[in-house]
């Protein structure tokens, strides 16, 4: 199965793959937990001189289709280029995204 572009642009489509195909009852974190994990990862990688923008550019589609996703992408793409950008940018950007009503019901 080819999923290259879809997996990159809308990575959350892969979130339930294990439980769907392998009937595995696996833990599935929400998108905000993934963003926090990535902020921790970014902090470690930035300690190795990896620029924040090299990490965040691969995270743009995490909140695809949710209210505030455009603000998420904008904050990451513009903010990560700043010389003083830190991993907290990821957490601040994630706070701009809302949980849609159908996910809370």
C-alpha positions as YAML, in Angstrom:
chain: A
units: angstrom
residues:
- id: 1
  name: UNK
  ca: [0.00, 0.00, 0.00]
- id: 2
  name: UNK
  ca: [1.40, 3.39, -0.97]
- id: 3
  name: UNK
  ca: [0.78, 6.04, 1.66]
- id: 4
  name: UNK
  ca: [3.71, 8.41, 1.24]
- id: 5
  name: UNK
  ca: [2.03, 11.79, 0.81]
- id: 6
  name: UNK
  ca: [-1.00, 11.00, 2.93]
- id: 7
  name: UNK
  ca: [1.15, 9.76, 5.80]
- id: 8
  name: UNK
  ca: [3.27, 12.91, 5.64]
- id: 9
  name: UNK
  ca: [0.46, 15.43, 5.21]
- id: 10
  name: UNK
  ca: [-2.07, 13.72, 7.52]
- id: 11
  name: UNK
  ca: [0.00, 11.52, 9.85]
- id: 12
  name: UNK
  ca: [-2.91, 10.88, 12.20]
- id: 13
  name: UNK
  ca: [-4.41, 8.48, 9.63]
- id: 14
  name: UNK
  ca: [-1.81, 5.98, 10.90]
- id: 15
  name: UNK
  ca: [-2.76, 6.34, 14.57]
- id: 16
  name: UNK
  ca: [-5.12, 3.37, 14.69]
- id: 17
  name: UNK
  ca: [-3.35, 1.05, 12.24]
- id: 18
  name: UNK
  ca: [-2.24, -1.53, 14.81]
- id: 19
  name: UNK
  ca: [-5.62, -1.83, 16.46]
- id: 20
  name: UNK
  ca: [-7.43, -1.97, 13.14]
- id: 21
  name: UNK
  ca: [-5.30, -4.51, 11.28]
- id: 22
  name: UNK
  ca: [-3.80, -6.57, 14.08]
- id: 23
  name: UNK
  ca: [-6.76, -6.41, 16.45]
- id: 24
  name: UNK
  ca: [-4.32, -5.16, 19.03]
- id: 25
  name: UNK
  ca: [-5.64, -3.18, 21.95]
- id: 26
  name: UNK
  ca: [-2.81, -0.66, 21.89]
- id: 27
  name: UNK
  ca: [-2.51, 2.66, 23.65]
- id: 28
  name: UNK
  ca: [-3.18, 5.56, 21.32]
- id: 29
  name: UNK
  ca: [-2.08, 8.98, 22.60]
- id: 30
  name: UNK
  ca: [-3.92, 12.09, 21.50]
- id: 31
  name: UNK
  ca: [-2.33, 14.61, 19.17]
- id: 32
  name: UNK
  ca: [-1.48, 17.01, 21.99]
- id: 33
  name: UNK
  ca: [0.44, 14.27, 23.83]
- id: 34
  name: UNK
  ca: [2.37, 13.61, 20.62]
- id: 35
  name: UNK
  ca: [3.17, 17.34, 20.37]
- id: 36
  name: UNK
  ca: [4.46, 17.35, 23.97]
- id: 37
  name: UNK
  ca: [6.59, 14.29, 23.28]
- id: 38
  name: UNK
  ca: [7.99, 16.03, 20.22]
- id: 39
  name: UNK
  ca: [8.76, 19.13, 22.33]
- id: 40
  name: UNK
  ca: [10.81, 16.91, 24.66]
- id: 41
  name: UNK
  ca: [12.52, 15.32, 21.66]
- id: 42
  name: UNK
  ca: [13.25, 18.77, 20.20]
- id: 43
  name: UNK
  ca: [14.85, 19.86, 23.48]
- id: 44
  name: UNK
  ca: [17.21, 16.89, 23.35]
- id: 45
  name: UNK
  ca: [18.05, 17.31, 19.66]
- id: 46
  name: UNK
  ca: [18.60, 21.06, 20.00]
- id: 47
  name: UNK
  ca: [21.20, 20.18, 22.61]
- id: 48
  name: UNK
  ca: [23.01, 18.42, 19.75]
- id: 49
  name: UNK
  ca: [22.80, 21.60, 17.62]
- id: 50
  name: UNK
  ca: [19.85, 20.43, 15.48]
- id: 51
  name: UNK
  ca: [17.81, 23.50, 14.48]
- id: 52
  name: UNK
  ca: [14.20, 23.54, 15.67]
- id: 53
  name: UNK
  ca: [12.94, 24.14, 12.13]
- id: 54
  name: UNK
  ca: [14.49, 20.82, 11.06]
- id: 55
  name: UNK
  ca: [12.19, 19.09, 13.53]
- id: 56
  name: UNK
  ca: [9.01, 21.13, 13.25]
- id: 57
  name: UNK
  ca: [8.81, 21.04, 9.46]
- id: 58
  name: UNK
  ca: [7.89, 17.37, 9.70]
- id: 59
  name: UNK
  ca: [5.09, 18.08, 12.20]
- id: 60
  name: UNK
  ca: [2.92, 20.40, 10.12]
- id: 61
  name: UNK
  ca: [0.18, 17.84, 9.42]
- id: 62
  name: UNK
  ca: [-0.25, 16.59, 12.98]
- id: 63
  name: UNK
  ca: [-3.44, 18.60, 13.56]
- id: 64
  name: UNK
  ca: [-4.71, 18.44, 9.97]
- id: 65
  name: UNK
  ca: [-8.43, 19.15, 9.76]
- id: 66
  name: UNK
  ca: [-8.85, 20.43, 13.31]
- id: 67
  name: UNK
  ca: [-9.90, 23.95, 14.30]
- id: 68
  name: UNK
  ca: [-6.72, 25.98, 14.73]
- id: 69
  name: UNK
  ca: [-4.56, 23.77, 12.49]
- id: 70
  name: UNK
  ca: [-3.66, 26.72, 10.28]
- id: 71
  name: UNK
  ca: [-2.50, 28.70, 13.33]
- id: 72
  name: UNK
  ca: [-0.45, 25.66, 14.42]
- id: 73
  name: UNK
  ca: [1.28, 25.48, 11.05]
- id: 74
  name: UNK
  ca: [1.88, 29.22, 10.91]
- id: 75
  name: UNK
  ca: [3.36, 29.41, 14.39]
- id: 76
  name: UNK
  ca: [5.66, 26.46, 13.72]
- id: 77
  name: UNK
  ca: [6.83, 27.62, 10.30]
- id: 78
  name: UNK
  ca: [7.38, 31.25, 11.28]
- id: 79
  name: UNK
  ca: [8.46, 30.75, 14.89]
- id: 80
  name: UNK
  ca: [10.95, 27.94, 14.32]
- id: 81
  name: UNK
  ca: [13.07, 30.21, 12.12]
- id: 82
  name: UNK
  ca: [13.72, 32.67, 14.96]
- id: 83
  name: UNK
  ca: [17.20, 32.46, 16.43]
- id: 84
  name: UNK
  ca: [15.82, 32.27, 19.98]
- id: 85
  name: UNK
  ca: [13.16, 29.64, 19.18]
- id: 86
  name: UNK
  ca: [12.98, 26.89, 21.75]
- id: 87
  name: UNK
  ca: [11.09, 23.63, 22.06]
- id: 88
  name: UNK
  ca: [8.33, 25.41, 24.02]
- id: 89
  name: UNK
  ca: [7.21, 26.78, 20.64]
- id: 90
  name: UNK
  ca: [5.69, 23.36, 19.93]
- id: 91
  name: UNK
  ca: [3.61, 23.44, 23.13]
- id: 92
  name: UNK
  ca: [2.49, 27.01, 22.52]
- id: 93
  name: UNK
  ca: [1.48, 26.17, 18.95]
- id: 94
  name: UNK
  ca: [-0.45, 23.08, 20.08]
- id: 95
  name: UNK
  ca: [-2.43, 25.24, 22.50]
- id: 96
  name: UNK
  ca: [-3.86, 27.08, 19.47]
- id: 97
  name: UNK
  ca: [-5.66, 23.95, 18.26]
- id: 98
  name: UNK
  ca: [-9.13, 23.11, 19.53]
- id: 99
  name: UNK
  ca: [-10.65, 19.70, 20.15]
- id: 100
  name: UNK
  ca: [-13.62, 19.43, 17.79]
- id: 101
  name: UNK
  ca: [-17.02, 18.61, 19.30]
- id: 102
  name: UNK
  ca: [-17.17, 15.16, 17.70]
- id: 103
  name: UNK
  ca: [-13.97, 14.11, 19.53]
- id: 104
  name: UNK
  ca: [-15.27, 15.11, 22.96]
- id: 105
  name: UNK
  ca: [-18.69, 13.46, 22.66]
...
